[in-house]
Amino acid sequence: MSQPDPFPPSEFDPWAATYDSDVATQSQFPFNGYRQVLQTVIDLAQPRPGMSVLDVGTGTGNLAVLFASQGCELWCTDFSEAMLAKAHSKLPQAHLVLHDLRASLPAGLDRRFDRIVSAYVFHHFELTRKIELCRELATGHLVPGGKLIIADLSFRDKQEMDAFGQSVGELWEQEPYWLADESVQGLASAGLIVAYVQVSACAGVYTITV
């Protein structure tokens, strides 16, 4: 008997209607420092007009909008049709693709980008799969000198994560969050160059190059 999907698209579709208001009004876990986290991605990406950007797991397009404002050409994926519809209302000019990150990128995205970015998506995957995805994206879909930049729920180490989890009480939900000490080491072992910055108490940004 097959195992149930731990995070089916059907669980995310209803959230599309309130997602933007949730991240704007909730300052506790998991949205501590949300806007600052997205801005950190922009600062690290250094977007410019005409830059090609792939946003995987774009959700309602909050990160992609920041790149669009800098004149970038955008490709955005998500596995929730409702989230993509919300993103389309903000980004009618973007190339939007219904895609589950657990599968290979579709043929229409079989190209290379100046930047590949993602926000609040990879924490659903175990570390081994995180590393596999990062390697696939960085080596197969970045132009020479390009950057893969991932913003996500992340802690410097397990001790920090455990302490934070205790501090937020019932808000805490355990998932395979990034732990920077083991993640940076694992990514480096896969042949990737990694820099990490902790942005909020529960989120950080990884910049990955080849």
C-alpha positions in Angstrom: 0.0 0.0 0.0 1.4 3.4 -1.0 2.1 6.0 1.7 -0.2 9.1 1.8 1.3 12.3 0.3 2.7 14.2 3.3 2.0 17.6 1.6 -0.6 17.3 -1.3 -1.4 20.3 -3.4 -5.0 20.1 -2.2 -3.8 21.2 1.3 -2.2 24.4 -0.2 -5.0 25.4 -2.6 -7.3 26.8 0.1 -4.4 28.7 1.7 -4.0 30.8 -1.5 -6.9 33.1 -0.6 -5.3 34.2 2.8 -1.6 33.5 2.3 -0.6 37.1 1.6 -2.6 38.5 4.6 -1.2 35.7 6.8 2.5 36.6 6.1 1.7 40.3 6.4 0.0 40.1 9.8 1.7 37.1 11.5 5.0 37.9 13.1 5.4 34.5 14.9 6.6 31.2 13.7 6.9 30.4 10.8 6.8 33.9 9.4 9.3 35.6 11.7 11.1 38.1 9.6 9.4 37.1 6.4 9.8 40.3 4.5 13.4 40.7 5.6 14.1 37.2 4.4 12.7 37.9 0.9 14.7 41.2 0.8 17.9 39.3 1.7 17.3 37.1 -1.4 17.1 40.2 -3.5 20.2 41.8 -2.0 22.2 38.6 -2.6 20.8 38.1 -6.2 21.6 41.7 -7.3 18.8 41.6 -10.0 19.1 43.7 -13.1 16.8 44.3 -16.1 16.7 41.4 -18.4 18.0 38.9 -15.9 16.4 35.4 -16.3 15.0 34.2 -13.0 13.4 30.8 -12.1 11.4 30.9 -8.9 10.6 27.3 -7.8 7.6 27.0 -5.5 6.6 30.6 -6.1 3.4 30.3 -4.1 1.4 33.6 -4.6 4.5 35.2 -6.1 5.7 37.4 -3.3 9.4 36.8 -4.0 8.9 36.9 -7.8 7.2 40.3 -7.6 10.4 41.8 -6.1 12.4 40.5 -9.1 9.8 41.7 -11.5 10.1 45.2 -10.1 13.8 45.2 -11.1 13.0 44.3 -14.7 13.8 40.6 -14.6 12.2 38.0 -16.9 10.5 35.4 -14.7 9.6 31.8 -14.8 7.6 30.6 -11.8 6.6 27.1 -10.8 4.2 25.8 -8.1 2.2 22.6 -7.6 -0.9 24.5 -6.4 -3.2 25.8 -9.2 -4.8 28.2 -6.7 -1.4 29.6 -5.7 -0.4 30.0 -9.3 -3.6 31.8 -10.1 -2.8 34.3 -7.3 0.7 34.7 -8.7 -0.7 35.3 -12.2 -2.9 38.2 -10.9 0.3 39.9 -9.7 2.6 38.8 -12.5 0.7 38.5 -15.8 3.9 38.8 -17.7 5.7 35.8 -16.1 5.9 32.3 -17.4 3.9 30.3 -14.9 4.2 26.5 -14.9 2.3 24.0 -12.8 5.0 21.7 -11.5 5.7 19.6 -8.4 9.3 20.1 -7.3 9.4 16.4 -6.4 9.5 15.7 -10.1 12.1 16.7 -12.7 11.6 20.1 -14.3 9.3 20.0 -17.4 10.7 20.3 -20.9 9.6 24.0 -21.1 12.1 24.7 -18.3 15.0 22.7 -19.8 17.2 25.8 -20.1 19.6 27.8 -18.0 18.9 30.8 -15.8 20.9 33.7 -14.3 19.3 33.1 -11.0 17.2 30.3 -9.5 15.5 31.2 -6.3 13.1 29.6 -3.8 11.4 30.7 -0.6 9.9 28.6 2.2 9.7 25.3 0.1 12.7 23.1 0.6 12.1 22.5 4.3 9.5 19.9 3.3 12.4 17.6 2.0 14.9 15.5 4.0 18.5 16.7 3.7 19.5 14.1 1.2 16.7 15.3 -1.2 17.5 19.0 -0.5 21.1 18.3 -1.6 20.0 16.4 -4.7 17.7 19.1 -5.8 20.3 21.8 -5.2 22.8 20.0 -7.2 20.4 19.3 -10.1 19.3 22.9 -10.2 22.8 24.4 -9.8 24.6 22.2 -12.3 21.9 21.7 -14.8 20.0 25.0 -14.9 22.3 27.8 -14.0 24.4 29.8 -16.5 28.1 30.0 -15.8 28.4 32.4 -12.8 24.7 32.0 -11.9 23.4 31.6 -8.4 20.9 29.4 -6.7 19.5 31.3 -3.7 17.2 29.5 -1.2 15.4 31.2 1.6 13.8 28.9 4.1 13.1 27.8 7.6 16.6 27.2 8.9 18.7 27.2 12.0 22.4 27.2 12.6 22.3 23.8 14.3 20.0 21.3 16.1 20.6 22.9 19.5 19.4 26.3 18.2 16.4 24.6 16.5 15.4 22.8 19.7 15.7 25.9 21.8 13.6 27.9 19.3 11.0 25.1 19.1 10.6 25.2 22.9 10.3 29.0 22.9 7.3 29.0 20.6 5.3 26.3 22.3 2.2 25.1 20.5 3.1 27.0 17.3 6.0 24.6 16.7 5.6 22.0 14.0 8.5 19.6 13.4 9.6 19.2 9.8 13.0 18.5 8.2 14.1 22.1 8.6 17.5 23.2 7.4 20.3 22.9 9.9 23.1 25.1 8.5 26.0 23.2 10.0 25.1 19.9 8.4 23.5 21.4 5.3 26.6 23.5 4.3 28.8 20.5 4.8 26.5 18.2 2.8 26.2 20.7 -0.1 30.0 21.2 -0.2 30.5 17.4 -0.3 28.2 17.4 -3.4 30.6 19.8 -5.1 28.7 23.0 -4.5 30.0 26.3 -3.1 27.8 27.5 -0.3 27.4 30.7 1.8 24.8 30.9 4.6 23.3 33.8 6.5 20.8 33.6 9.4 18.2 36.3 8.9 15.6 35.7 11.6 15.3 33.4 14.6 14.0 30.7 12.4 14.9 31.5 8.8 18.1 31.9 6.7 19.3 32.2 3.2 21.7 29.8 1.3 23.6 31.1 -1.7 24.8 28.2 -3.8 27.2 28.3 -6.8 29.1 25.7 -8.8 
